Amino acid sequence: MRFKVFAVGVMLLGLSACGFHIPNQNRLGSSLTEIDVTGAYHNQFYKLVVQKLQVRGVKVNYQGTANRDFKGRDNVPTLEIAAPKVSLPIVSVNAFGSAKEYNMVVTTSAVLKVPNHSKPIIIRNGISRLTLNKGDNSLASANERRILLEESLEELSDQMIRRINYLGKQSDPDSSKVTPAQLVLAKDEDNNEVYIDNSPSMTLLDALKAQQTQEEIDSDSVALSELNNGLRVLNPEKKYELPKAKIKMVNEAPDDLTEEGFIKKGSSSK
């Protein structure tokens, strides 16, 4: 038994020494260095996400009890986390007509805003767990639901971190980068004329920013006066003027009342 443990340890050391790693498992901090987090900071799910971001090497500036008026910055990704929703629909009933099984459904949602990108990214996750209704032991039922809720929030927070981590990756991080130019290289021959592009691929976050920049370049600018088609039809010579009308507020006092609220002298009102 000791020999097996020793052998496994030697294999792990060998794998770590040769640089072996599981694909798409590098630290999140290498692709996303900093993020602002706001939302339901009193909730357990919010605290789990913040903690796991920090553990993965991300500098997190988050809203909390000491910083309630926190506002995200324009040059840093901002994550707005909503409080999770929990529902308990009845799955089955017993012979006496009372609930026997519940299906605990936990859903979470967050909005990720990327700098220089006007379209927010909606991150939604959900999980369901089956729980029994112990009629003769309500305390056990409550404890079971509490444990299931904590396990669900733990799993959903991991799912959200994986979604955020993927945005810092390439479009297909697990696929090997194919370079067709390498196929024409020959040994002991002059390969100077062969060009091989070794530049890194664009991440999804960079792609979103580039898309926003390209859309702004390709879009047409329209002046506000050009949007007023009614003015172009009614006033082709630009001589039309709106009739002068006195603005009257909805709750404005009648004209025959003074500022103190009394009826003016000589008024016909009764």
C-alpha positions in Angstrom: 0.0 0.0 0.0 2.8 2.4 0.9 4.5 1.6 -2.4 1.4 2.5 -4.3 1.1 5.8 -2.6 4.7 6.5 -3.3 4.3 5.6 -6.9 1.3 7.9 -7.4 3.2 10.7 -5.7 6.2 10.2 -8.1 3.8 10.3 -11.1 2.2 13.5 -10.0 5.6 15.1 -9.5 6.6 14.0 -12.9 3.5 15.4 -14.5 3.9 18.7 -12.8 7.6 18.9 -13.8 6.9 18.3 -17.5 4.3 21.1 -17.6 1.3 18.8 -18.1 -2.0 20.5 -17.4 -5.7 19.8 -18.2 -6.9 21.9 -21.1 -8.8 25.2 -20.2 -7.8 24.9 -16.5 -5.5 27.9 -16.1 -6.1 30.6 -13.5 -8.9 33.0 -14.2 -6.6 35.9 -13.1 -4.4 35.3 -16.2 -7.3 36.2 -18.5 -9.4 38.5 -16.3 -7.2 40.6 -14.0 -9.9 42.9 -12.4 -13.6 43.1 -12.1 -16.3 45.2 -10.3 -19.1 43.3 -8.6 -22.4 44.9 -7.4 -25.9 43.6 -6.6 -27.5 41.7 -3.7 -24.4 41.9 -1.4 -26.3 40.5 1.6 -27.0 37.2 -0.1 -24.9 34.1 0.3 -24.6 33.5 -3.4 -23.2 37.0 -3.9 -20.5 36.3 -1.3 -19.7 32.9 -2.8 -19.0 34.4 -6.3 -16.9 37.2 -4.9 -14.8 34.7 -2.8 -14.3 32.4 -5.7 -13.2 35.2 -8.0 -10.6 36.3 -5.4 -9.4 32.7 -5.0 -8.8 32.4 -8.7 -6.5 35.4 -8.7 -8.9 38.2 -9.8 -8.8 41.6 -8.2 -12.4 42.1 -7.1 -13.8 45.5 -6.2 -17.2 44.7 -4.8 -20.1 46.4 -3.1 -20.7 45.6 0.5 -21.9 46.9 3.9 -18.8 49.2 4.1 -19.4 50.4 0.5 -23.1 50.5 -0.2 -22.9 53.3 -2.8 -20.4 51.4 -5.0 -20.5 52.1 -8.7 -18.8 50.2 -11.4 -16.1 51.8 -13.6 -16.3 52.1 -17.3 -12.9 50.7 -18.0 -13.3 47.5 -15.9 -15.8 44.6 -16.5 -18.8 44.9 -14.1 -20.8 42.0 -12.8 -24.3 42.7 -11.3 -25.5 39.7 -9.3 -29.2 39.4 -8.5 -30.5 37.5 -5.5 -31.2 33.8 -6.4 -34.8 32.7 -6.6 -36.1 29.6 -4.8 -39.4 27.8 -5.6 -40.8 24.6 -4.1 -43.4 23.1 -6.4 -45.2 19.9 -5.2 -44.1 16.8 -7.0 -46.3 14.2 -5.2 -48.9 13.8 -2.4 -49.7 10.9 -0.1 -52.9 9.1 0.5 -54.1 11.7 3.0 -53.8 14.5 0.4 -50.8 16.2 2.0 -47.5 17.0 0.2 -45.0 14.2 0.1 -42.2 15.4 -2.2 -41.1 18.9 -3.3 -38.9 19.9 -6.2 -36.6 22.7 -5.0 -35.7 24.9 -8.0 -32.9 27.4 -7.5 -32.2 29.9 -10.3 -29.5 32.6 -10.4 -28.9 35.5 -12.8 -26.2 38.1 -13.4 -25.4 40.8 -15.9 -21.8 41.2 -17.1 -20.9 44.5 -18.7 -17.8 44.6 -20.8 -15.9 47.8 -21.4 -16.3 49.3 -24.9 -19.2 47.0 -25.5 -22.8 48.3 -25.3 -24.5 44.9 -25.2 -24.6 43.4 -21.7 -24.1 39.6 -21.3 -26.9 37.8 -19.4 -25.7 34.8 -17.3 -28.5 32.6 -16.1 -28.1 29.2 -14.3 -30.5 26.9 -12.6 -30.6 23.6 -10.7 -33.4 21.5 -9.2 -33.2 19.1 -6.2 -35.8 16.7 -4.9 -36.7 17.0 -1.2 -39.0 14.9 1.0 -41.7 16.4 3.3 -41.3 14.6 6.7 -44.6 15.3 8.3 -43.6 13.8 11.7 -40.3 15.7 11.8 -40.5 19.2 10.4 -37.1 20.2 11.8 -35.4 17.4 9.7 -37.3 18.7 6.6 -36.1 22.2 7.2 -32.5 21.1 7.8 -32.6 19.1 4.6 -33.8 22.0 2.5 -31.2 24.3 4.0 -28.4 21.8 3.1 -29.8 21.3 -0.4 -30.0 25.1 -0.9 -26.4 25.6 0.2 -25.2 22.8 -2.1 -27.2 24.3 -5.0 -25.7 27.8 -4.5 -22.2 26.3 -4.3 -22.7 24.5 -7.6 -24.4 27.5 -9.3 -21.5 29.8 -8.2 -19.0 27.4 -9.8 -21.1 27.5 -13.0 -21.1 31.3 -13.1 -17.3 31.4 -12.6 -16.8 29.0 -15.5 -19.0 31.2 -17.7 -16.9 34.2 -16.8 -13.7 32.3 -17.2 -14.6 31.2 -20.7 -15.0 34.8 -21.9 -11.3 35.2 -21.3 -10.5 32.2 -23.5 -10.2 31.7 -27.2 -13.2 30.8 -29.2 -12.3 27.2 -28.9 -9.6 26.8 -26.2 -9.4 23.0 -26.3 -8.7 22.8 -30.0 -5.1 22.7 -31.2 -3.9 25.6 -33.3 -3.3 24.3 -36.8 -0.7 26.1 -38.9 -0.8 24.8 -42.5 2.5 26.6 -43.4 4.4 24.2 -41.1 3.5 21.4 -43.5 5.7 22.8 -46.3 8.8 23.1 -44.1 11.6 20.8 -45.2 14.7 19.7 -43.3 18.0 21.0 -44.6 16.3 23.4 -47.0 15.9 27.2 -47.1 12.6 27.9 -45.3 13.0 31.7 -45.0 10.3 32.4 -47.6 7.7 30.5 -45.5 5.7 32.8 -43.2 4.2 31.3 -40.1 1.8 33.4 -38.0 2.5 32.6 -34.4 0.4 35.5 -33.0 -2.0 34.5 -30.2 -5.7 34.1 -31.0 -8.2 36.7 -29.9 -10.1 36.0 -26.7 -13.9 36.3 -26.5 -13.6 39.5 -24.5 -11.3 41.1 -27.1 -13.7 39.9 -29.8 -16.6 41.6 -28.2 -14.7 44.9 -27.9 -13.5 44.6 -31.5 -17.1 43.9 -32.7 -18.3 47.1 -30.9 -15.5 49.2 -32.5 -16.2 47.8 -36.0 -20.0 48.4 -35.6 -19.3 52.0 -34.7 -17.1 52.4 -37.8 -19.6 50.8 -40.1 -22.6 52.6 -38.7 -24.0 55.8 -40.4 -24.3 59.0 -38.4 -27.7 60.7 -38.5 -28.3 64.3 -37.3 -31.3 65.0 -35.1 -32.8 67.4 -37.6 -32.8 64.6 -40.2 -35.0 62.4 -38.0 -37.8 65.1 -37.9 -39.7 63.9 -41.0 -42.7 65.9 -39.9 -40.9 69.1 -40.2 -39.8 68.2 -43.7 -43.4 67.6 -44.8 -45.1 70.5 -43.0 -42.4 73.0 -43.5 -40.4 72.5 -46.7 -39.3 76.2 -46.7 -38.7 76.2 -42.9 -41.1 79.0 -42.2 -43.6 77.0 -40.1 -43.9 78.1 -36.5 -45.8 76.3 -33.8 -48.8 78.3 -32.4 -48.0 80.1 -29.1 -49.9 78.4 -26.3 -49.8 79.0 -22.6 -48.6 75.9 -20.7 -51.1 74.9 -18.1 -50.2 72.3 -15.5 -52.5 69.5 -14.6 -52.9 70.5 -11.0 -52.7 74.2 -11.6 -55.1 76.5 -9.6 -57.9 78.3 -11.5 -57.2 81.7 -12.9 -59.7 83.4 -10.6 -57.8 82.5 -7.4 -55.1 84.6 -5.8 -51.8 83.2 -4.7 -53.2 82.9 -1.1 -56.1 80.8 -2.4 -58.8 83.4 -2.2 -61.3 84.3 -5.0 -60.3 87.5 -6.8 -62.5 90.5 -6.5 -64.9 91.0 -9.3 -64.7 87.3 -10.3 -67.9 85.7 -11.6 -67.1 82.4 -9.7 -69.4 81.5 -6.8 
